[in-house]
Amino acid sequence: MKKKEKNIVIKYDKRGVLKATITLGMGISVLKKALKKKDYSDGWRSNIAVAFQDEYDRCKKKYKNRSDIHNISNKAARNFLNLLIGKNGK
């Protein structure tokens, strides 16, 4: 048996044990609320900024053009998300 109440998915296994999980939407809602707190959002902002700085520093070109910045930004975003989900490497 499975039913959905707003953002919570409630399941019962074959033995009738209740298993409840939140949906992605609920998780995003919780994150959005938490990011309204200055201390918490400052940490996220710093981590995003450092991911960009790290990728910028890895690019050894002395003068960077628009395309370079675009590529650096994409690599930084990938790196940030990999760190967020605990995935090693790039």
C-alpha angles and dihedrals in degrees: 000000000000132000135169123223110187104297099345121091113207119197134174119208124221090277091052095253113154116240117183126182134174121240125238089257091057091048091051090049091053091048092049091052092048092049089061087071109090098219092050096044091047089060092051092045091051093049092050091048093048091049088057093045092050093052091044090054091048090059102087096195110117094213117038123201131203092273091051091052090048092053092044091051092051092049091047092051091049091048093049093050092046090052090047093055094039095248113151121220128019 
